[in-house]
Amino acid sequence: MPGSLVTLTVDESPMQTYVAVPEGDGPFPGVAVAQHRLGIDVFMRNICDRLAEAGYVAAAPDIYHRGWSLEQFAEITAMPRGDERAEAVLPSLSAALTEPEVVRDMNATFTHLKDHPAVDRARLGVLGFCMGGRISYLMATRNASLKATGCFYPGGIFSSRGGGPSAFAASDRIESPIIAFTGADDENPSPADMERVDKELTRLKVEHEFHLYDGMSHAFMDPTNPRAYSDDVVNDAWSKLIAFYDTKLKGN
């Protein structure tokens, strides 16, 4: 069953949040999903729906909510990748994001999950794609209650935006196991970037597993990005992700 939008309020601003709930009896683990640059679009909603099919309550907040109206949110997130009207708006929204604001948005989403009647509040994870992959890693450093962290091509984790240490610099705060997926042809993060992260997490004894796909560039999970998308890679990465979550959040 597809999810639906609910409205949360953060900093006196309405934040649209896409929530997908599994069928059947709960309680289920909850996963907060951090958006990619294109917002809570068809791809992000499909990810939440797929998580629900796998037995997770998924919630994806619109972290651009401070920068546009509800009408703009509905219009822009319905546009296909590369639409000129969307590209005229999205860069300024992503550039304006600050880490303190994003952390408040994500923590409000976790609170919504904890209060949801279908969620086991003791079993929470996070997942993110592109800039959301960076946010996912960031939340692993800012929220000690997380039990699992998933990151797809998390670019920009070495820089700080608006306060506090960068996600990478705060790696010593991470308590949840991490799984990450990247492409060998990506430049942000590059294979060298991920090797640097791997070495740091190994030094800190943070449980993690990284998967690097040859011939893949950025955003390879998104079917609206035909230059990078691959069914075989997507199926392999998704199966590994769900197996990871099943172990860490369901105890399977």
N, C-alpha and C positions, 0 to 999 in steps of 0.2 A: 504494500500500500504506500503510495507516495506521501511525502511529508507535507507540512503546511507552515505558514509563517505565523509567528507570534511576535508581539512587541514587548521588548524589555526596555527599561529606562536606565541610561547611564549618563551621569553629568547633566541631568535634566533634559536629555536628548533621547527621542525614541529610536531604539535600535532594532531593526527588523532582524529576526533570527529564524532560520529555517530549521525545523525540528522534524525528524523522522523516527518513528517508534515501531519496533518489531510487532508482529502479530503474536498472539498467544499470551500466556501468563508470565509475568515477570517475578521478581525484579530482574532487570537486565543491567549490565555495565553501561556506563555513559561515556561518550567520546565527544569532546568539543573539537570542532573542525575549523581551523584557521584558513581563511580564504586566500586565493591567489590574487594577482593584481587586477583581474577582471571582475572581482567582486563575487557576490553570491549568485552566480550565473547558472546556466543549465548544467555545466560540468560539476560545480560544487554541490548543487542539489542532488545530482545523480550519485555523487560520492556518499552523501548522507543516506540516500535511499538504499544504496548497496550495503552500507554498514548496518542499516536496520534489517535488511534481509539476512545478514550474518549474525543477528542477535544482539545488536548494540543500539541504544538510544543515541542518536547523533544530533548535535546542535551546532549550526554554523552562523555566527553573528556577522552582521554587516558592520565592519569596523570603519567604514567610511561615513557613518551616520551623522557625524558632526559637520560634514562638508556638503551635504546635499539634502534635498527635500525627499519626502516619501515618493512623490511623483517621479522625480529623477531616478531614484533607486529602481522603481518598477520599470521605467523606460530603458535605462542603460543596461541593467542586468539581463534584459530580454534580447539584447542585440548580439549578433554573432561576433566572434573574434575578428578584429581588424576593422570593424565598422568605424568610419571616420568620425561620426558624431560621438561615439564612445571614447575614441582616442583623443578627442578634444577635451574631455573631462577627466579621464582616469589619471593621467600623469600628475596633475596637481593634487588630486586626492591622496595618491600613494605617497607623494613627496611630503605632504603635511602631517603624516602619521608620526606620533611620538611614542616611545616605549611606555611611559607611564599611562598614557591613554589606552594603548592596546592592552596592557596588563589589566586595567580596570574592566575593559570590555570582555576579555576572556574570563576573568574571574567572575563577572556577572553571569556569564554563560555557565560556568561551573556551578554557581549557586542555583541557577535555574534547573540544571540537571539534578543536583542534590535534592531539590524540592519536588522534582517530578515523581508522581506516584509509581511510575514504571521503572524507576532507576534505583539500583543499589548504590547508595551514596558513598560506600566504602570502596567502590571499584570504578575509578575514573581514569580516563586516558585522554590524550590529545593527539591530533593529527593535523598536518599542514602541508601545503603545496606552494612551491616558489617562495614568495615573500611570506606565505603562511608556513612554509617549512622553517623559516627563520623564526617566526613567532612561536611555532611549536617548540623549538629548541629553547627559545627565550623563556617560555612558560615552565619548562623543566627546571630552569634556574630560579624561578620566582614562586613556584607553587609546590611545596613539599608533599602535598597529599596525592600527587599523581602516581599512578602505578605503571603507566606505560606511555612512551612518547614515540610517535612516528613522524618522520620528516622526509618529504620528497623534494629533492634538489633545493636545499635550504641556502640560498645565496645571501650574502651580506651579513653573516653572523659575526664577523670580526669588527664591525663598526657599531657604535652606539648612536642612538637617535633620541636625544631629548632627556637624558638623565640616567645616571647609574652606569655600571660597567656594561660592556657589550655582552651579548649572549655567550660568546666564546670565553671572554675574560671571566665570566661567572660560572664556568663549568664545574668548579669545585663545589657548587651548591646543588648539583644534580643528584637526586636520589632515585629517580626512576630509570629503569632500563630503556635504551634507545635503539630504534631501528631506523636506518636511513637508506634511501635509494637515489642514485645519481647516474648520469650518463657520462661516458668517457669523453664525449665530444663537447660537453658543457664547459662554459668558461666561468660561470658564477652559480654554483661552486665548481671549481675545476677539480680534477683528480688530485692535484697537489693540495688544494684546500682541504679536501676530505682526508687526505693522509695526515695533514697537520692536526685535524680534529681527532682522528683515530689515535694518534700518538698521545694527545693530551688526555683523552678519556681512558686510555690504557694506563697512563701514568697515575691517574686519579682512581683507578680501579672501578670505574663506572661500567656496568654491564652494557655492552652495545654490539650490534652487528650492522655492518655496512655492505650494501650490494651495489656494485658498479657494472653498468651494462655497456658493452662495447658497441660502438656505432650510434649510440643514442645521444641526443643533445637535450636542451632544456625543454621542460613541459611535455615529456613523452607520454604521460598518462592521459592527456587531454585529447579526445578524438576530434575536437575542433581545430587541432593543430596538426594537419596532415603531414607537414614536413618532418615531424618528429615522432608521431604516433606509430606504435607497433602493437598489434594484437598479442603476439607472442610475449613480448616484454611486459605488457600490461597484465596479462593473465598470470605470468610468473610472479611479478611484484605483488599483485593483489593477494595471491595465495600465500605468499610469505608474510605479508602484513597481517592477514587474518589469523594465520597460525601463531604469529607472535602475540597478537591481542588475545587469542583464545588461551594461550599459556599464561600470560601475565594478568589478564582481567577476568578470565573464567576459571582458570586453574585446570584447563584441559590438558 
